[in-house]
Amino acid sequence: MKKLKIVFKDKSQITYTIKDYGPWEPYFERHLKSDMESAILQQYPIKNNETVVLV
């Protein structure tokens, strides 16, 4: 399982939970990068995978 958390400049946020076999890119591309303050992708289990900072 993966979680994609996007925080926008207006401090709103959205979190997507994605199955292992599904790509995360379509969820990331739904939003404008210029509106994002941060975007973090986390693969589970956390102890075996590092956080990936996208923005």
C-alpha positions in Angstrom: 0.0 0.0 0.0 1.1 3.6 -0.7 -0.1 6.9 0.6 0.3 10.1 -1.3 -0.3 13.2 0.8 -0.5 16.6 -0.9 -0.6 19.9 1.0 -1.6 23.0 -0.9 -0.5 26.6 -0.3 -3.9 27.5 1.2 -3.1 24.8 3.9 -5.8 22.4 2.6 -4.7 18.8 2.1 -5.6 15.5 0.4 -4.4 12.0 1.0 -4.7 9.2 -1.5 -4.4 5.5 -0.4 -3.2 3.5 -3.4 -3.0 -0.3 -3.8 0.5 -1.8 -4.4 -0.3 -2.7 -8.0 -1.7 0.8 -8.9 0.4 3.7 -10.1 0.5 6.9 -8.0 1.3 9.3 -10.9 -2.3 9.8 -12.1 -3.3 11.0 -8.6 -0.3 13.4 -8.4 -1.0 14.8 -11.9 -4.6 15.7 -11.0 -3.3 18.8 -9.2 -1.2 21.7 -10.4 2.3 21.7 -9.0 2.2 25.5 -8.7 -0.6 25.1 -6.1 1.3 22.5 -4.0 3.3 23.3 -0.9 4.4 19.7 -0.5 3.8 16.3 -1.8 5.0 13.2 0.0 4.8 9.5 -1.1 5.0 6.8 1.6 5.3 3.1 0.8 4.1 0.8 3.6 5.4 -0.8 5.8 7.1 2.4 7.0 10.0 0.6 8.7 11.1 -0.9 5.4 10.6 2.1 3.1 11.8 5.7 3.2 9.5 8.7 2.5 9.8 10.2 -1.0 9.4 14.0 -1.2 8.0 14.9 -4.6 7.6 18.6 -4.1 
